Amino acid sequence: MSSQRTREEPRPETPAAPPPEPPAAPLPEPPSAPQPSAQPEAPQGPWEAALPQSQPQPAPTTRSSGQWTVPWETSEPEPEPAHALVPAPAPAPPQPPLPEPPPPAAERRPRRRRRALVIALAAVVLVAGAVAGQLVRPAPDATLKMTLATSRHTFPGAAPALPWPAQGQSVVHVDGLGTMGASGGSAPTPTASVAKVMTAYVYLRGHPLRAGEPGPVLTVSPQAAAQIPMRRKRQESLLGVTANQRLTQRKALEALMIISANDVAHELARWDAGDERAFVAKMNAAARELGMTSTTYTDPSGYDARTVSTAADQVKLLTAAMAIPAFGEIVNHPAYVPDGGGAPRPGGNILLGQYGVVGGKTGYTDAAGGNFVFAARKRVAGVPTLIVGAVMAQRSPSAMGAVTAGQQLVAAAEGALTAATLAPANTAVAKVDDGLGGGAPARAASAVTVVGWPGLSVPVTVGGDPPATGRRGDRVGVLTAGAARIPLVLGAALSEPSPLRRLTRLR
């Protein structure tokens, strides 16, 4: 029998049927995952007994060759042990990217060299740009700085007591220094013919005249001629113009200021502005420009008593008018000489040529009383000074009361003037500063002499627009000491700043 079995063909392998599973034992609460059912023990051979016994395994499917059985070949994989369900963990937050690893040392060395080269080139470019910028920058403007030891001089003593009139109001002023004194208050009072100073001032501003120039020829209107009888009846001061009479501008202004011609005053207003109202508006505008805060003009001649002003305001006006050369020439004539000849007509300013008086204007009406404004020039220690004064509201039958008071005032004012020398000629009193640490001294072309009166304090200043370069002796500015103006000249050559100073400049 056995020999016959060995020669039989092998039979197909069939898996062994597993035994029925035993009933599962009751589990404690809470229930756990089901355990795998127990499996029967596999047959053991002599070598299988030595294998470790763990937990029961399902019986493998065996394959028989007819002589032996291979227990370890199975056709199904082992089942995974059951696990309890665990919630999936939350996803981790994203991590920052890891830094790139540094390049190898062999690669870093060329990079360092290139970086150093770029930095060096950039530094060279910056330095070159800074140098070029400093060299091409324009040099600062040169300035003039005073080096004189004092910037103010005070004259010792008490202020002078001038012979003020007992009535009306009066002022004495020295141009460049200030008011020497005043009396009588500052209430506006009628000006009378002193108003003609403003008429001439406004006309000359609009129609300038050069020294000695006659100016254009003006034709008298029939209207002006027709008013002559009325004006004579009122006893006004007149030239006595006729219709179509021809006057040069200078002769018209001489008639206005020397013989106080009212008819010419009104004709000048029409020649300038077309009508009197427009011209009077220009007179009041000029008064505001000059700071004449207590002055009102209502007519160009001053015959109207509503034309009022003060002594202080009239001093401001006459000072400004005397700065016009043509005005100074016109008011310095003692008499009016008509065009084409004729008898001279004396003016009212009888002080011309005395006490240094070089100009002025008288005025009188019953409402105004006697008025007089005057200008006098005097040299004090070689320094030219201009004294301007006004006397108003003098109750007298004519303007002569005001003229007499003015004479006493101008004489006393001139006697009170004194001088002090602060530095001799050719003294370095200032410096031209080029703004870069260089410069040159500026010397006084003449003695620095200041004029004043006892008790007066006079400031000393320098000014001008000095050049960037200059030669020794070139004028660079002026020193002002009250009424004195001393030219300043270079004491040494003034050169352009050197390249080194331009490179190291801080401003």
CORRANOR-V79324 format. One record per residue. N is the residue number from 1. D_LAST is the distance of its C-alpha to the last C-alpha in whole Angstrom. Layout:
n->N d_last->D_LAST
n->N d_last->D_LAST
This chain:
n->1 d_last->130
n->2 d_last->127
n->3 d_last->128
n->4 d_last->128
n->5 d_last->125
n->6 d_last->123
n->7 d_last->124
n->8 d_last->123
n->9 d_last->119
n->10 d_last->116
n->11 d_last->116
n->12 d_last->113
n->13 d_last->111
n->14 d_last->111
n->15 d_last->108
n->16 d_last->110
n->17 d_last->110
n->18 d_last->108
n->19 d_last->110
n->20 d_last->110
n->21 d_last->107
n->22 d_last->108
n->23 d_last->107
n->24 d_last->104
n->25 d_last->104
n->26 d_last->102
n->27 d_last->99
n->28 d_last->97
n->29 d_last->95
n->30 d_last->92
n->31 d_last->94
n->32 d_last->92
n->33 d_last->92
n->34 d_last->95
n->35 d_last->96
n->36 d_last->98
n->37 d_last->102
n->38 d_last->104
n->39 d_last->105
n->40 d_last->108
n->41 d_last->108
n->42 d_last->108
n->43 d_last->111
n->44 d_last->110
n->45 d_last->111
n->46 d_last->111
n->47 d_last->108
n->48 d_last->106
n->49 d_last->107
n->50 d_last->105
n->51 d_last->102
n->52 d_last->100
n->53 d_last->101
n->54 d_last->98
n->55 d_last->99
n->56 d_last->101
n->57 d_last->100
n->58 d_last->102
n->59 d_last->105
n->60 d_last->104
n->61 d_last->105
n->62 d_last->108
n->63 d_last->109
n->64 d_last->112
n->65 d_last->113
n->66 d_last->117
n->67 d_last->116
n->68 d_last->113
n->69 d_last->111
n->70 d_last->107
n->71 d_last->106
n->72 d_last->102
n->73 d_last->101
n->74 d_last->101
n->75 d_last->100
n->76 d_last->98
n->77 d_last->94
n->78 d_last->94
n->79 d_last->93
n->80 d_last->90
n->81 d_last->90
n->82 d_last->90
n->83 d_last->87
n->84 d_last->86
n->85 d_last->83
n->86 d_last->80
n->87 d_last->77
n->88 d_last->74
n->89 d_last->71
n->90 d_last->68
n->91 d_last->65
n->92 d_last->63
n->93 d_last->59
n->94 d_last->57
n->95 d_last->55
n->96 d_last->52
n->97 d_last->52
n->98 d_last->52
n->99 d_last->49
n->100 d_last->49
n->101 d_last->50
n->102 d_last->48
n->103 d_last->48
n->104 d_last->50
n->105 d_last->48
n->106 d_last->49
n->107 d_last->47
n->108 d_last->44
n->109 d_last->43
n->110 d_last->42
n->111 d_last->40
n->112 d_last->38
n->113 d_last->38
n->114 d_last->37
n->115 d_last->34
n->116 d_last->33
n->117 d_last->32
n->118 d_last->31
n->119 d_last->28
n->120 d_last->28
n->121 d_last->27
n->122 d_last->25
n->123 d_last->23
n->124 d_last->23
n->125 d_last->22
n->126 d_last->19
n->127 d_last->18
n->128 d_last->19
n->129 d_last->17
n->130 d_last->14
n->131 d_last->14
n->132 d_last->15
n->133 d_last->12
n->134 d_last->10
n->135 d_last->13
n->136 d_last->13
n->137 d_last->10
n->138 d_last->11
n->139 d_last->9
n->140 d_last->8
n->141 d_last->11
n->142 d_last->13
n->143 d_last->14
n->144 d_last->18
n->145 d_last->18
n->146 d_last->22
n->147 d_last->23
n->148 d_last->27
n->149 d_last->28
n->150 d_last->29
n->151 d_last->28
n->152 d_last->31
n->153 d_last->35
n->154 d_last->38
n->155 d_last->41
n->156 d_last->44
n->157 d_last->47
n->158 d_last->49
n->159 d_last->48
n->160 d_last->51
n->161 d_last->54
n->162 d_last->54
n->163 d_last->58
n->164 d_last->57
n->165 d_last->60
n->166 d_last->62
n->167 d_last->62
n->168 d_last->60
n->169 d_last->56
n->170 d_last->54
n->171 d_last->50
n->172 d_last->49
n->173 d_last->45
n->174 d_last->43
n->175 d_last->40
n->176 d_last->37
n->177 d_last->38
n->178 d_last->40
n->179 d_last->43
n->180 d_last->46
n->181 d_last->48
n->182 d_last->50
n->183 d_last->54
n->184 d_last->56
n->185 d_last->54
n->186 d_last->52
n->187 d_last->55
n->188 d_last->55
n->189 d_last->58
n->190 d_last->59
n->191 d_last->57
n->192 d_last->60
n->193 d_last->59
n->194 d_last->56
n->195 d_last->55
n->196 d_last->55
n->197 d_last->52
n->198 d_last->50
n->199 d_last->52
n->200 d_last->51
n->201 d_last->47
n->202 d_last->47
n->203 d_last->50
n->204 d_last->47
n->205 d_last->44
n->206 d_last->46
n->207 d_last->48
n->208 d_last->46
n->209 d_last->48
n->210 d_last->47
n->211 d_last->48
n->212 d_last->52
n->213 d_last->52
n->214 d_last->55
n->215 d_last->53
n->216 d_last->55
n->217 d_last->59
n->218 d_last->60
n->219 d_last->63
n->220 d_last->65
n->221 d_last->66
n->222 d_last->70
n->223 d_last->68
n->224 d_last->67
n->225 d_last->70
n->226 d_last->72
n->227 d_last->71
n->228 d_last->71
n->229 d_last->75
n->230 d_last->73
n->231 d_last->71
n->232 d_last->73
n->233 d_last->75
n->234 d_last->73
n->235 d_last->72
n->236 d_last->68
n->237 d_last->67
n->238 d_last->67
n->239 d_last->67
n->240 d_last->70
n->241 d_last->68
n->242 d_last->71
n->243 d_last->70
n->244 d_last->69
n->245 d_last->68
n->246 d_last->65
n->247 d_last->62
n->248 d_last->59
n->249 d_last->56
n->250 d_last->55
n->251 d_last->59
n->252 d_last->59
n->253 d_last->56
n->254 d_last->58
n->255 d_last->61
n->256 d_last->58
n->257 d_last->57
n->258 d_last->59
n->259 d_last->63
n->260 d_last->61
n->261 d_last->63
n->262 d_last->63
n->263 d_last->64
n->264 d_last->61
n->265 d_last->59
n->266 d_last->60
n->267 d_last->61
n->268 d_last->57
n->269 d_last->56
n->270 d_last->58
n->271 d_last->57
n->272 d_last->53
n->273 d_last->53
n->274 d_last->57
n->275 d_last->58
n->276 d_last->58
n->277 d_last->57
n->278 d_last->54
n->279 d_last->53
n->280 d_last->53
n->281 d_last->51
n->282 d_last->48
n->283 d_last->49
n->284 d_last->48
n->285 d_last->45
n->286 d_last->44
n->287 d_last->45
n->288 d_last->43
n->289 d_last->40
n->290 d_last->41
n->291 d_last->41
n->292 d_last->45
n->293 d_last->46
n->294 d_last->49
n->295 d_last->50
n->296 d_last->52
n->297 d_last->54
n->298 d_last->57
n->299 d_last->58
n->300 d_last->57
n->301 d_last->59
n->302 d_last->59
n->303 d_last->63
n->304 d_last->62
n->305 d_last->62
n->306 d_last->60
n->307 d_last->57
n->308 d_last->56
n->309 d_last->53
n->310 d_last->52
n->311 d_last->51
n->312 d_last->48
n->313 d_last->47
n->314 d_last->49
n->315 d_last->47
n->316 d_last->44
n->317 d_last->45
n->318 d_last->47
n->319 d_last->43
n->320 d_last->42
n->321 d_last->45
n->322 d_last->45
n->323 d_last->41
n->324 d_last->43
n->325 d_last->45
n->326 d_last->48
n->327 d_last->49
n->328 d_last->48
n->329 d_last->51
n->330 d_last->53
n->331 d_last->53
n->332 d_last->54
n->333 d_last->57
n->334 d_last->60
n->335 d_last->63
n->336 d_last->63
n->337 d_last->64
n->338 d_last->66
n->339 d_last->65
n->340 d_last->68
n->341 d_last->69
n->342 d_last->71
n->343 d_last->71
n->344 d_last->68
n->345 d_last->67
n->346 d_last->66
n->347 d_last->63
n->348 d_last->63
n->349 d_last->60
n->350 d_last->62
n->351 d_last->59
n->352 d_last->57
n->353 d_last->57
n->354 d_last->58
n->355 d_last->55
n->356 d_last->52
n->357 d_last->53
n->358 d_last->52
n->359 d_last->52
n->360 d_last->53
n->361 d_last->56
n->362 d_last->59
n->363 d_last->61
n->364 d_last->64
n->365 d_last->66
n->366 d_last->68
n->367 d_last->66
n->368 d_last->63
n->369 d_last->64
n->370 d_last->63
n->371 d_last->59
n->372 d_last->57
n->373 d_last->53
n->374 d_last->52
n->375 d_last->49
n->376 d_last->50
n->377 d_last->47
n->378 d_last->47
n->379 d_last->46
n->380 d_last->45
n->381 d_last->44
n->382 d_last->43
n->383 d_last->41
n->384 d_last->42
n->385 d_last->43
n->386 d_last->44
n->387 d_last->46
n->388 d_last->47
n->389 d_last->50
n->390 d_last->52
n->391 d_last->56
n->392 d_last->57
n->393 d_last->61
n->394 d_last->63
n->395 d_last->66
n->396 d_last->68
n->397 d_last->70
n->398 d_last->68
n->399 d_last->64
n->400 d_last->65
n->401 d_last->65
n->402 d_last->61
n->403 d_last->61
n->404 d_last->62
n->405 d_last->60
n->406 d_last->57
n->407 d_last->58
n->408 d_last->58
n->409 d_last->55
n->410 d_last->53
n->411 d_last->55
n->412 d_last->54
n->413 d_last->51
n->414 d_last->50
n->415 d_last->52
n->416 d_last->50
n->417 d_last->47
n->418 d_last->45
n->419 d_last->42
n->420 d_last->40
n->421 d_last->38
n->422 d_last->35
n->423 d_last->34
n->424 d_last->36
n->425 d_last->35
n->426 d_last->32
n->427 d_last->31
n->428 d_last->27
n->429 d_last->26
n->430 d_last->22
n->431 d_last->19
n->432 d_last->17
n->433 d_last->14
n->434 d_last->12
n->435 d_last->8
n->436 d_last->8
n->437 d_last->11
n->438 d_last->14
n->439 d_last->16
n->440 d_last->20
n->441 d_last->22
n->442 d_last->24
n->443 d_last->27
n->444 d_last->30
n->445 d_last->32
n->446 d_last->35
n->447 d_last->36
n->448 d_last->34
n->449 d_last->37
n->450 d_last->37
n->451 d_last->40
n->452 d_last->41
n->453 d_last->44
n->454 d_last->45
n->455 d_last->44
n->456 d_last->41
n->457 d_last->37
n->458 d_last->35
n->459 d_last->31
n->460 d_last->29
n->461 d_last->26
n->462 d_last->24
n->463 d_last->22
n->464 d_last->22
n->465 d_last->20
n->466 d_last->19
n->467 d_last->19
n->468 d_last->16
n->469 d_last->19
n->470 d_last->23
n->471 d_last->26
n->472 d_last->27
n->473 d_last->29
n->474 d_last->27
n->475 d_last->27
n->476 d_last->23
n->477 d_last->24
n->478 d_last->27
n->479 d_last->28
n->480 d_last->30
n->481 d_last->32
n->482 d_last->35
n->483 d_last->37
n->484 d_last->35
n->485 d_last->33
n->486 d_last->32
n->487 d_last->30
n->488 d_last->27
n->489 d_last->27
n->490 d_last->25
n->491 d_last->26
n->492 d_last->25
n->493 d_last->24
n->494 d_last->20
n->495 d_last->19
n->496 d_last->16
n->497 d_last->13
n->498 d_last->15
n->499 d_last->15
n->500 d_last->14
n->501 d_last->11
n->502 d_last->10
n->503 d_last->11
n->504 d_last->9
n->505 d_last->6
n->506 d_last->4
n->507 d_last->0
